[in-house]
Amino acid sequence: KTKERNVLPLLKERLPKHHFELLTMAGELGNKLNVAVYVVGGFVRDLLLGRKNLDLDLVVEGDGIAFAKKLAHRLGGRVRQHTKFKTAIIIYTNAAGEEERLDVATARLEYYEQPASLPTVELSSIKMDLYRRDFTINALAIQLSHDKFGKLIDFFGAQKDIRDKLIRVLHSLSFVEDPTRILRAIRFETRFEFTIGPQTTKLIKNALQLKLVTKLSGSRVLHELQAIFNEVSPYQSLARMQEFGALEAIHPALTLSPTKSKILKEVEKVVEWYRMLYTQPSPEPWVIYLLGLTSASKAEEVEEVLERLHFTPKQYNDFMSLRETVKTVANTLGKVRPDAYSHLYNLLVSIPLEGVLYMMARTKSETIKKNISHFLAYLRTTTLDITGADLQLLGFAPGPIFGEVLRKTLWAKLDEKVKTRQEQLDFAYRMLKARQ
Ligand code: ATP
């Protein structure tokens, strides 16, 4: 048995004052209502790992919704409740004026049928709640109530696993219960640079052999894939999935080849490059990775993959047409004259950002890379300094011609044929005059 550990000093040291006070307040409310309150899951894991995470998940041994309502009242916030699951989200505005969310769950109740005609006994327990979680490192809690503020609750050896850098499930039926945990295990392994433990590795292989992934709904698989692609190093997770045969289990067309691996590594570089330079707009990385993963497949195969992932008709159409667009435009991009920025602009402006970034990852030509980079840095945000109102002031009657003239003036600006507002006005004037 490990000795009791209190993480109060850690909480004090690592948390912003506001979050510390919030936890204190939750504990005090628990005492007042006589229910035990814990902060659980990713927050506790990241506290021990020294990683920033301010997503607080509370678990209450008792009526979680009633607790949430009272806590929301104290915070001046509101509650969104899910009666069926006995969970609630508190939404409130913090001292800095930002909206914050706080999840509150009820430690799931266990009912024990008593022999004879005694009433059913209700046992609520944090231990049962934690036992239902995916991995030991996610099954930690910190007690907030009952004079034990800061007591670390570690029933399953999570502290040791953190020291040993291991991802381990809590019991041997874990992947049978929920095969998405296979993808979660890989994602956490990559994120924390941990290793999936030997027994857990066997259980994953076993689950894949039993084809348990086939039983998963498309939307759950897609959701887990999206989570992987939102991480910093998706390629490493993909390589790991390949090793386990997990990509193949989702759909054989997703299997990696050396060429595909090269493309996906390049996609990772481009996404990282883009994130370093631009915060807005942000692409959906999963679209770019999925373009890469299906790059060697025929259209019919891709359709199967999208069906497996339960794409909506709109997602389906968007993806298939993006795939085609990217192919056609990639061919034309090589033929853009060096000074014809308006041509480049017209080729790229209507393509979703994901497609543009994918083309950047796919091309071997440095010129095309430079062109796309120039489009992202300058062309896409270039706007005119004149509007239709200015053309009207010049004495022209508004009509569809305005749109065309303004568009051509923008192209002239992109090609650096006109610069100042006056030059743009003169340019538009000449064009309108010629049309009269
Ligand atoms: P992060 O948000 O940093 O990716 P997290 O651990 O907070 O990590 P979430 O997906 O938000 O991850 O899940 C919150 C908690 O719920 C986890 O810590 C885990 O204990 C539990 N959990 C989530 N998904 C599952 C699952 N499929 N099976 C069991 N427990 C899960």
Boltz pocket constraint, residues with backbone or C-beta under 6 A from the ligand:
constraints:
  - pocket:
      binder: B
      contacts: [[A, 41], [A, 42], [A, 43], [A, 132], [A, 133], [A, 134], [A, 135], [A, 138], [A, 139], [A, 178], [A, 180], [A, 181], [A, 184]]
      max_distance: 6.0
